[in-house]
Amino acid sequence: MRQDQFESLQKRAEQLVDLFIHESDPDKWPGAGIEPANMEKGTRGDRYWCKKDAVATLACAQRIVSLVDAVRAKTSGGEVTPGAVVDDDGDLEADVQAAEKEAARMIETAKKKAVPHGKP
C-alpha cells in the first residue's frame, strides 16, 4: 500500500466517524420526542432505518480502522510485506544518497590531486 493510500484511509475513517456522530443523533431521527407507542408505522420505520444507517456508517469506519491497524502492524516490522506501507520516495532517496556519496568521493579525489599553495 502506498503512503498516500494509507493517509487517505485514515482521513476517510475520520470522515465516517464525523458522519456517524451526526447520523446517530436521536434528536434528528423521525419521531424525535414522540413516545414509540404514539408513532405512526411509517415514522417508526423511518426511525429504525436511520438507526440502521448510522450503524452501517460506524461499521464502515470500524473496518477502515481495522485495515489501518493491520497495515500499521505489517509496516512496523520494517520489512515490506503485502499490505505494508511502502515509501514511494525510497528509490529516489537511495539515488540521492548514492549521488551524495559519489560527489564526496570526487571531492576527495580532487583534493588529493590539487597542488598545495606555495608548492610547485
GUTORTI-903621 format. One record per residue (C-alpha): residue in one letter; residue number from 1; x, y, z. Coordinates in Angstrom, 2 decimals, padded with zeros to 5 digits. Layout:
BEGIN
{'A'; NUM; {X; Y; Z}},
...
END
This chain:
BEGIN
{'M'; 1; {000.00; 000.00; 000.00}},
{'R'; 2; {001.31; 003.42; -000.90}},
{'Q'; 3; {001.73; 006.11; 001.74}},
{'D'; 4; {-000.89; 008.33; 000.07}},
{'Q'; 5; {-003.41; 005.47; 000.13}},
{'F'; 6; {-002.71; 004.86; 003.80}},
{'E'; 7; {-003.22; 008.54; 004.62}},
{'S'; 8; {-006.43; 008.62; 002.55}},
{'L'; 9; {-007.79; 005.67; 004.53}},
{'Q'; 10; {-007.05; 007.43; 007.79}},
{'K'; 11; {-008.81; 010.57; 006.56}},
{'R'; 12; {-011.81; 008.56; 005.34}},
{'A'; 13; {-012.17; 006.87; 008.74}},
{'E'; 14; {-012.24; 010.28; 010.40}},
{'Q'; 15; {-014.86; 011.49; 007.93}},
{'L'; 16; {-017.03; 008.46; 008.61}},
{'V'; 17; {-016.77; 008.89; 012.38}},
{'D'; 18; {-017.87; 012.51; 011.98}},
{'L'; 19; {-020.77; 011.34; 009.82}},
{'F'; 20; {-021.70; 008.67; 012.39}},
{'I'; 21; {-021.80; 011.29; 015.13}},
{'H'; 22; {-024.19; 013.33; 013.00}},
{'E'; 23; {-026.36; 010.37; 011.92}},
{'S'; 24; {-026.61; 008.84; 015.38}},
{'D'; 25; {-028.13; 011.95; 016.97}},
{'P'; 26; {-031.58; 010.74; 018.13}},
{'D'; 27; {-032.90; 014.30; 018.14}},
{'K'; 28; {-032.59; 014.28; 014.34}},
{'W'; 29; {-034.41; 010.98; 013.81}},
{'P'; 30; {-038.03; 010.92; 012.66}},
{'G'; 31; {-040.40; 010.96; 015.63}},
{'A'; 32; {-037.94; 012.70; 017.96}},
{'G'; 33; {-039.69; 013.48; 021.23}},
{'I'; 34; {-042.65; 011.20; 020.48}},
{'E'; 35; {-043.25; 008.07; 022.53}},
{'P'; 36; {-042.91; 004.94; 020.35}},
{'A'; 37; {-046.49; 003.91; 021.20}},
{'N'; 38; {-047.72; 007.21; 019.73}},
{'M'; 39; {-045.72; 006.99; 016.48}},
{'E'; 40; {-047.27; 006.06; 013.19}},
{'K'; 41; {-046.00; 002.95; 011.46}},
{'G'; 42; {-044.11; 004.96; 008.81}},
{'T'; 43; {-042.39; 007.12; 011.43}},
{'R'; 44; {-041.27; 004.04; 013.37}},
{'G'; 45; {-039.91; 002.51; 010.16}},
{'D'; 46; {-038.08; 005.68; 009.18}},
{'R'; 47; {-036.63; 005.96; 012.68}},
{'Y'; 48; {-035.45; 002.33; 012.52}},
{'W'; 49; {-033.89; 002.97; 009.10}},
{'C'; 50; {-031.99; 005.99; 010.49}},
{'K'; 51; {-030.58; 003.83; 013.28}},
{'K'; 52; {-029.52; 001.13; 010.82}},
{'D'; 53; {-027.91; 003.71; 008.54}},
{'A'; 54; {-025.88; 005.16; 011.43}},
{'V'; 55; {-024.75; 001.67; 012.45}},
{'A'; 56; {-023.72; 000.90; 008.84}},
{'T'; 57; {-021.64; 004.09; 008.76}},
{'L'; 58; {-019.93; 003.09; 012.01}},
{'A'; 59; {-019.30; -000.43; 010.70}},
{'C'; 60; {-017.63; 001.01; 007.60}},
{'A'; 61; {-015.44; 003.27; 009.77}},
{'Q'; 62; {-014.52; 000.34; 012.02}},
{'R'; 63; {-013.47; -001.77; 009.03}},
{'I'; 64; {-011.26; 001.00; 007.72}},
{'V'; 65; {-009.70; 001.49; 011.17}},
{'S'; 66; {-009.07; -002.29; 011.34}},
{'L'; 67; {-007.39; -002.14; 007.94}},
{'V'; 68; {-005.26; 000.83; 009.02}},
{'D'; 69; {-004.25; -001.04; 012.19}},
{'A'; 70; {-003.35; -004.15; 010.18}},
{'V'; 71; {-001.23; -002.09; 007.81}},
{'R'; 72; {000.49; -000.39; 010.75}},
{'A'; 73; {001.29; -003.79; 012.25}},
{'K'; 74; {002.74; -005.06; 008.96}},
{'T'; 75; {004.71; -001.88; 008.43}},
{'S'; 76; {006.12; -001.66; 011.95}},
{'G'; 77; {008.23; -004.75; 011.34}},
{'G'; 78; {010.31; -002.80; 008.85}},
{'E'; 79; {010.05; -005.36; 006.10}},
{'V'; 80; {007.97; -004.91; 003.00}},
{'T'; 81; {005.15; -007.42; 003.13}},
{'P'; 82; {001.87; -007.44; 001.23}},
{'G'; 83; {-000.26; -004.71; 002.75}},
{'A'; 84; {002.65; -002.82; 004.32}},
{'V'; 85; {003.02; 000.86; 003.61}},
{'V'; 86; {005.85; 001.46; 001.21}},
{'D'; 87; {007.64; 004.75; 000.82}},
{'D'; 88; {007.32; 005.78; -002.81}},
{'D'; 89; {010.29; 008.10; -002.33}},
{'G'; 90; {012.51; 005.20; -001.24}},
{'D'; 91; {014.11; 004.76; -004.66}},
{'L'; 92; {014.61; 008.49; -005.00}},
{'E'; 93; {016.17; 008.67; -001.55}},
{'A'; 94; {018.56; 005.84; -002.43}},
{'D'; 95; {019.52; 007.67; -005.64}},
{'V'; 96; {020.17; 010.88; -003.72}},
{'Q'; 97; {022.34; 009.06; -001.17}},
{'A'; 98; {024.32; 007.36; -003.93}},
{'A'; 99; {024.86; 010.70; -005.71}},
{'E'; 100; {025.99; 012.35; -002.47}},
{'K'; 101; {028.44; 009.52; -001.84}},
{'E'; 102; {029.82; 009.79; -005.37}},
{'A'; 103; {030.15; 013.58; -005.03}},
{'A'; 104; {032.06; 013.17; -001.75}},
{'R'; 105; {034.39; 010.64; -003.43}},
{'M'; 106; {035.02; 013.01; -006.34}},
{'I'; 107; {035.79; 015.89; -003.95}},
{'E'; 108; {038.31; 013.75; -002.07}},
{'T'; 109; {039.95; 012.69; -005.34}},
{'A'; 110; {040.16; 016.33; -006.46}},
{'K'; 111; {041.67; 017.35; -003.13}},
{'K'; 112; {044.40; 014.71; -003.44}},
{'K'; 113; {045.26; 015.84; -006.96}},
{'A'; 114; {045.27; 019.54; -006.07}},
{'V'; 115; {048.63; 021.18; -005.77}},
{'P'; 116; {049.03; 022.82; -002.35}},
{'H'; 117; {049.61; 026.60; -002.38}},
{'G'; 118; {053.23; 027.62; -002.43}},
{'K'; 119; {054.44; 024.20; -003.65}},
{'P'; 120; {055.22; 023.52; -007.32}},
END
